[in-house]
């Protein structure tokens, strides 16, 4: 096991300054996310010996605020049962597993991946490990694997939670192009309960990385729904690459029932770079938030993005909620409040009419910042922001009035030669449009747009020249009224 945490200055080309990224080498899916004794744990798919996907380990970091992270030694490494694929972690508060001498502790549930003996046929089985020292060291269960289905090839990514009404553990698990649900009293013996997904939602790729949790609708604890996340793997014949869908419905401890019609597809993010996101377990009830994070990349080009010392970062952590809209109950997501502690400089503008040829942000020079801006539409056909702008490059974050779309256009954002499907424009329809509100995070090589309080979300990587830090507030074919704008320069989390 490689327990060396390599020292980096976190100023390498394209290195994000307030997003989590590994000290070095390859990272993909977030794993094992759990809160315990004052710490948020973030494990992640990790290849410690290269900057492309390889033999998977669980990398590990902890945080007290979801913003500043401490890198820890590798949590789980491959063994005789195979590589360590994605999974989850829970607090076994009442020692249902018997691992903790009547006390509480952490249990990780993950996929062991290898091949069948004397064969190249892939094999994926579920295993567990436990920690008695707040996640610093892990002991793999002697009875691993604890769950296997020989007839299913893609059988992975267990997400486990305690279901109070039935007083047992529930596992949601990706199985080809469905989600299988299992239950257990002790985390070691699992029984099949049901299967969901055939004919529902998108089947454009293999299903991965499920998550299932309950949320109040419009903040009303007397009206709750269950949300099921399902990530969709990359199909070369489709434009988008890998992405994540969600379902809203009901769960009784055994089976999930989708509220929407089978053909309804709901996407978590309309950009290209938010995949495999799952939520933290055991966030205290008094906190009240459901917080998740995603891998900020896309399997279409993840192995060839133009970074050198490390590859991949996570999205900023986001609070997810359910809101009633004109189209029904939908998921909304917004940045965690803890990020406000990174604000170091502020530019404020109030009640200005924005017209072509006048740039109210001409004096701004930054590529690590946050913008909160609210507009009232007038005669303009398009308006928004040009960021990471230089003589030949720019990324456009805007609103298309005619089509009622937020969009991010990275067609001319910088380096894109590493893959022919990287450059492009990605949009998200806005359901209601009385006022147009942008909440934008830019961090050297990424854009995250939360439109109208998280109703429309777009996450995109960009790879601009490091010197491109100019910004423009633009408008096309008319004018628009800027009610308010707050621009904050954000400091690095690494120093």
C-alpha positions in Angstrom: 0.0 0.0 0.0 1.3 3.4 -1.0 1.0 5.6 2.1 3.1 8.5 0.8 1.2 11.8 0.4 3.2 13.6 -2.3 3.9 17.3 -1.7 2.6 19.6 -4.4 2.4 23.4 -4.5 -1.1 23.3 -6.0 -0.2 26.0 -8.4 0.4 23.7 -11.4 -1.1 24.6 -14.7 -5.0 24.3 -14.6 -4.9 23.2 -10.9 -8.2 24.4 -9.2 -7.7 26.5 -6.2 -10.9 25.8 -4.2 -12.1 22.4 -5.5 -10.8 19.2 -4.2 -8.2 17.5 -6.3 -5.7 14.7 -5.5 -2.1 15.7 -4.5 -1.0 13.7 -7.6 -2.1 11.1 -10.1 -5.5 9.9 -11.2 -8.9 10.3 -9.4 -12.4 9.6 -10.4 -15.7 8.7 -8.5 -16.3 10.0 -5.0 -16.6 7.1 -2.6 -17.4 6.4 1.1 -18.7 9.8 1.9 -19.6 9.9 5.6 -19.7 12.4 8.5 -18.3 11.1 11.8 -17.0 12.8 15.0 -16.7 16.2 13.5 -15.2 15.2 10.1 -16.4 14.8 6.6 -14.7 11.8 4.9 -14.2 11.8 1.2 -12.8 8.7 -0.4 -12.3 8.5 -4.1 -11.3 6.2 -6.9 -7.6 6.5 -7.1 -4.7 5.2 -9.1 -1.5 6.1 -7.1 0.9 5.2 -9.8 -0.3 7.0 -12.8 -2.4 9.9 -14.2 -4.8 7.6 -16.2 -7.3 5.1 -14.9 -5.6 2.0 -13.5 -5.7 -0.5 -10.6 -8.3 1.2 -8.4 -7.7 2.1 -4.7 -9.7 4.3 -2.3 -7.8 7.6 -1.9 -8.8 9.5 1.3 -9.2 13.0 2.6 -11.0 14.6 5.5 -12.5 18.0 6.2 -14.2 19.9 9.0 -16.0 22.3 6.7 -16.2 20.6 3.3 -13.9 23.3 1.9 -10.4 22.8 3.4 -9.2 19.2 3.0 -6.4 17.2 4.6 -5.0 14.4 2.4 -4.6 11.1 4.3 -3.0 7.8 3.3 -4.8 5.4 1.0 -7.8 3.9 2.7 -8.3 0.7 0.8 -5.9 -1.1 -1.7 -6.4 -4.0 -4.0 -6.0 -7.5 -2.5 -6.6 -11.2 -3.4 -10.3 -10.3 -4.2 -9.4 -7.7 -6.7 -9.4 -3.9 -7.2 -11.4 -1.6 -5.0 -14.2 -0.1 -7.1 -16.8 2.5 -5.9 -18.9 2.2 -2.8 -20.1 3.9 0.3 -19.5 4.2 4.1 -21.8 4.4 7.0 -21.6 4.9 10.8 -22.7 1.7 12.5 -24.1 3.5 15.5 -25.5 0.5 17.3 -22.8 -2.0 16.4 -25.2 -4.1 14.3 -22.1 -5.6 12.6 -20.5 -6.7 15.8 -17.2 -5.2 14.8 -17.0 -2.5 17.5 -17.5 -4.1 20.9 -20.8 -2.4 21.5 -19.6 1.0 20.4 -19.9 2.8 17.1 -17.6 2.8 14.1 -17.3 3.2 10.3 -18.1 0.5 7.8 -17.2 0.8 4.2 -19.1 -1.2 1.5 -17.4 -1.4 -1.8 -17.1 -3.5 -5.0 -14.2 -5.9 -5.4 -13.4 -6.2 -9.1 -11.3 -9.0 -10.7 -11.9 -11.8 -13.2 -13.2 -15.3 -12.8 -10.5 -17.9 -12.2 -8.9 -19.2 -15.4 -10.8 -16.6 -17.4 -10.7 -13.0 -18.6 -14.4 -12.7 -17.8 -15.0 -9.7 -15.4 -16.3 -10.4 -11.9 -17.7 -7.8 -9.5 -18.6 -8.7 -5.9 -19.5 -6.6 -2.9 -17.3 -6.5 0.2 -16.9 -4.6 3.4 -14.2 -3.2 5.7 -14.4 -1.5 9.1 -12.5 1.2 11.0 -12.2 1.6 14.8 -10.0 4.8 14.6 -12.2 7.3 12.7 -11.3 6.0 9.3 -7.5 6.2 9.6 -7.0 2.4 9.2 -9.3 -0.3 7.8 -9.7 -4.0 8.4 -11.3 -6.0 5.6 -13.9 -8.4 6.7 -12.7 -12.0 6.8 -15.9 -13.2 5.1 -15.6 -11.0 2.0 -17.2 -10.9 -0.4 -20.6 -10.5 1.3 -22.7 -10.3 -1.9 -22.3 -11.7 -5.4 -24.5 -12.5 -8.4 -22.5 -14.6 -10.9 -25.1 -14.0 -13.7 -24.6 -10.2 -13.7 -21.4 -8.7 -15.2 -21.8 -5.0 -14.3 -22.6 -5.4 -10.6 -21.2 -2.5 -8.6 -21.2 0.7 -6.6 -23.2 -0.1 -3.5 -24.7 2.8 -1.6 -25.9 1.8 1.9 -28.1 3.6 4.4 -30.2 2.8 7.5 -33.9 2.7 6.9 -35.6 3.6 10.2 -39.1 2.4 9.4 -38.0 -1.2 8.7 -35.1 -1.1 11.2 -32.5 -2.4 8.8 -29.8 -1.5 6.3 -30.7 -0.9 2.6 -28.3 -1.2 -0.3 -28.9 0.2 -3.7 -26.6 -1.4 -6.3 -26.1 -0.9 -10.1 -26.7 -4.1 -12.1 -26.3 -3.6 -15.8 -29.1 -1.2 -16.6 -31.2 -1.6 -13.5 -30.9 -0.9 -9.8 -31.1 -3.8 -7.4 -32.1 -3.3 -3.8 -30.9 -5.5 -0.9 -31.5 -5.4 2.8 -29.5 -6.5 5.9 -29.7 -6.5 9.7 -25.9 -6.6 10.2 -24.1 -5.4 7.0 -22.6 -8.8 6.4 -25.7 -10.9 5.3 -27.7 -9.4 2.4 -31.1 -10.4 1.0 -32.5 -9.3 -2.4 -35.6 -7.1 -2.1 -36.5 -5.7 -5.5 -35.3 -4.3 -8.8 -36.0 -0.9 -10.5 -35.3 0.6 -13.8 -36.4 -1.5 -16.7 -38.1 0.9 -19.1 -37.6 3.9 -16.9 -35.5 6.9 -17.7 -32.4 6.9 -19.9 -30.6 3.6 -20.8 -28.0 5.3 -23.1 -25.2 3.6 -21.2 -24.5 1.2 -18.3 -26.1 2.3 -15.0 -23.6 3.2 -12.2 -23.2 4.9 -8.8 -26.8 4.9 -7.4 -27.9 6.9 -4.4 -31.3 6.8 -2.6 -32.5 9.3 0.0 -35.5 11.2 1.2 -36.1 14.9 1.0 -38.9 17.3 2.0 -40.7 19.0 -0.8 -40.5 22.8 -0.6 -39.0 22.5 2.9 -42.1 20.8 4.3 -41.2 17.8 6.5 -44.8 16.6 6.3 -44.4 16.1 2.6 -41.4 14.0 1.6 -40.3 12.2 -1.5 -37.5 9.8 -2.2 -34.8 10.6 -4.8 -32.8 8.0 -6.7 -29.6 9.1 -8.5 -28.3 6.9 -11.3 -25.3 7.7 -13.4 -25.1 6.7 -17.1 -21.8 5.5 -18.6 -20.4 6.8 -21.8 -21.8 5.5 -25.1 -19.5 6.6 -28.0 -22.5 6.9 -30.3 -24.0 9.7 -28.2 -22.9 13.3 -27.9 -23.0 13.9 -24.2 -20.7 11.2 -22.8 -21.3 10.1 -19.2 -23.9 12.0 -17.2 -26.3 11.5 -14.2 -30.1 11.2 -14.1 -32.5 11.2 -11.2 -35.9 9.8 -10.3 -38.4 11.1 -7.7 -40.8 8.7 -6.1 -41.6 6.6 -3.0 -39.7 3.9 -1.2 -41.1 1.6 1.5 -37.9 -0.1 2.6 -38.2 -2.8 -0.2 -39.0 -1.2 -3.5 -38.8 2.2 -5.2 -41.8 3.5 -7.3 -41.2 6.2 -9.8 -43.6 9.1 -9.7 -42.9 10.2 -13.3 -43.9 8.5 -16.5 -41.4 5.8 -17.6 -40.1 7.9 -20.5 -39.4 11.0 -18.4 -35.7 11.7 -18.1 -34.5 14.2 -15.5 -30.8 15.2 -15.6 -29.0 16.4 -12.5 -26.7 18.6 -14.6 -26.8 19.9 -18.1 -23.1 20.4 -18.6 -20.6 17.7 -19.5 -18.6 17.4 -16.3 -20.5 16.3 -13.3 -20.6 12.5 -13.0 -21.0 9.7 -10.3 -22.2 12.2 -7.7 -23.5 10.8 -4.4 -24.4 12.3 -1.0 -22.8 12.2 2.4 -24.1 9.7 4.9 -24.8 10.6 8.6 -24.8 14.4 8.3 -26.3 15.4 11.7 -30.0 15.9 11.8 -29.6 19.4 13.3 -27.7 20.4 10.1 -30.6 19.3 8.0 -28.9 19.3 4.7 -28.5 16.7 2.0 -25.0 17.4 0.6 -23.5 15.8 -2.4 -20.4 16.1 -4.6 -19.6 14.8 -8.1 -16.5 13.9 -10.2 -15.8 16.9 -12.4 -15.0 15.1 -15.6 -16.5 12.9 -18.3 -15.5 9.4 -19.4 -15.5 10.6 -23.0 -12.2 12.4 -22.4 -11.2 12.0 -18.8 -8.0 10.1 -19.5 -6.7 12.7 -21.8 -7.5 16.1 -20.2 -4.3 18.3 -20.4 -3.1 18.2 -16.8 0.3 16.7 -16.0 0.9 16.1 -12.3 -2.6 15.1 -11.4 -5.8 14.4 -13.2 -9.4 15.3 -12.2 -11.1 17.3 -9.5 -14.5 17.2 -7.7 -17.3 19.6 -8.1 -17.9 22.0 -5.2 -20.1 20.4 -2.6 -23.8 21.1 -3.2 -27.0 21.2 -1.1 -29.8 19.4 -2.9 -33.5 20.0 -2.3 -36.9 19.3 -3.9 -39.0 22.2 -5.2 -42.4 22.4 -6.8 -42.2 23.9 -10.3 -44.5 24.3 -13.3 -43.4 20.9 -14.5 -43.8 19.1 -11.1 -41.5 18.4 -8.3 -37.9 18.8 -9.4 -34.4 18.7 -7.8 -32.6 22.0 -7.2 -29.0 22.3 -6.1 -26.9 25.2 -4.7 -23.4 25.6 -3.4 -22.8 25.0 0.3 -22.7 28.1 2.5 -19.2 27.3 3.9 -17.7 28.4 0.6 -18.6 32.0 1.5 -15.6 31.9 3.9 -13.3 32.0 0.8 -14.4 35.5 -0.3 -11.6 38.0 0.0 -12.5 40.9 -2.4 -15.9 42.2 -3.4 -17.2 44.3 -6.3 -20.9 45.4 -6.0 -23.1 46.9 -8.7 -26.7 48.0 -8.3 -29.5 49.1 -10.7 -27.5 49.5 -13.9 -28.8 49.3 -17.5 -26.4 47.1 -19.5 -26.0 48.1 -23.1 -23.7 46.8 -25.9 -20.2 48.2 -26.0 -20.0 49.1 -22.3 -18.3 46.6 -20.0 -19.0 47.2 -16.3 -16.4 44.6 -15.3 -13.5 45.8 -17.4 -11.3 46.3 -14.4 -11.7 42.7 -13.1 -8.7 40.4 -13.5 -9.2 37.0 -12.0 -9.8 33.3 -12.8 -10.9 32.2 -9.3 -14.1 34.0 -8.4 -17.9 33.8 -7.6 -20.6 35.9 -9.2 -24.2 36.4 -8.0 -26.2 38.5 -10.4 -29.9 39.2 -11.0 -31.3 40.6 -14.2 -34.7 41.9 -15.4 -35.2 41.2 -19.1 -35.8 44.0 -21.4 -35.0 44.2 -25.2 -31.8 42.1 -25.3 -31.8 38.7 -27.0 -28.9 37.4 -25.0 -26.8 38.5 -22.0 -24.4 37.2 -19.5 -20.6 37.0 -18.8 -17.5 36.3 -20.7 -14.9 34.8 -18.4 -11.2 33.7 -18.6 -11.0 36.0 -21.5 -7.9 36.8 -23.4 -6.9 38.0 -26.8 -8.0 34.8 -28.6 -10.0 32.9 -25.9 -13.1 33.3 -23.8 -15.8 31.2 -22.2 -19.4 32.5 -22.4 -21.9 32.0 -19.6 -25.2 33.4 -20.7 -28.9 33.5 -21.0 -30.7 33.1 -24.4 -34.0 35.0 -24.1 -35.8 33.5 -27.1 -35.1 29.9 -26.1 -35.3 30.5 -22.4 -31.9 28.8 -21.9 -29.0 29.2 -19.7 -25.8 28.2 -21.5 -22.1 27.7 -21.2 -20.2 28.0 -24.4 -16.6 26.6 -24.3 -16.2 26.5 -28.1 -13.4 29.0 -27.8 -12.4 28.5 -24.2 -8.8 27.3 -24.6 -7.1 24.0 -25.1 -9.5 21.5 -26.6 -7.4 19.5 -29.1 -7.1 16.5 -26.7 -10.6 15.3 -27.8 -12.8 16.2 -30.7 -16.0 16.3 -28.6 -14.7 18.6 -25.9 -15.4 22.1 -27.4 -19.1 23.0 -27.6 -22.1 24.8 -26.1 -24.3 23.3 -23.4 -27.6 24.6 -22.3 -30.3 24.1 -19.7 -33.9 25.2 -20.1 -35.3 27.5 -17.3 -38.8 26.7 -16.2 -39.8 30.1 -14.9 -38.2 33.4 -16.0 -39.6 36.4 -14.3 -36.1 37.3 -13.1 -32.9 35.8 -14.3 -30.4 34.9 -11.6 -26.8 33.7 -12.2 -24.7 32.1 -9.5 -21.4 31.3 -11.0 -18.2 29.7 -9.7 -15.0 29.9 -11.9 -11.9 28.1 -10.7 -9.1 28.3 -13.3 -10.3 25.2 -15.2 -13.9 24.9 -14.4 -17.3 26.6 -14.6 -20.3 25.9 -12.4 -23.5 27.7 -13.1 -26.5 27.6 -10.8 -29.3 29.3 -12.7 -32.3 30.8 -10.8 -31.5 29.4 -7.4 -30.3 26.0 -8.7 -33.2 25.2 -11.1 -30.8 25.0 -14.0 -27.3 23.7 -13.4 -24.4 23.5 -15.8 -20.9 22.2 -14.9 -18.1 22.3 -17.5 -14.4 22.0 -17.5 -12.3 24.6 -19.5 -8.6 24.8 -20.1 -7.7 28.4 -20.9 -4.3 30.1 -21.0 -3.2 30.9 -17.5 -3.0 34.6 -18.4 -6.6 34.8 -19.4 -8.2 36.6 -16.5 -10.3 39.3 -18.1 -14.0 39.5 -17.7 -16.9 41.1 -19.6 -20.6 41.7 -18.8 -22.1 41.5 -22.2 -25.5 42.1 -23.9 -26.7 41.5 -27.4 -29.3 43.3 -29.6 -30.7 45.6 -27.0 -30.4 46.2 -23.3 -31.0 44.4 -20.0 -31.5 45.8 -16.4 -29.0 44.6 -13.9 -30.7 44.7 -10.5 -27.7 43.6 -8.5 -24.3 42.0 -8.9 -21.9 40.7 -6.3 -18.5 39.5 -7.5 -16.2 37.9 -5.0 -12.5 36.9 -5.6 -12.0 33.6 -3.8 -8.8 32.6 -2.1 -7.1 29.2 -2.4 -8.0 26.4 0.1 -4.4 25.1 -0.1 -2.5 27.9 1.6 
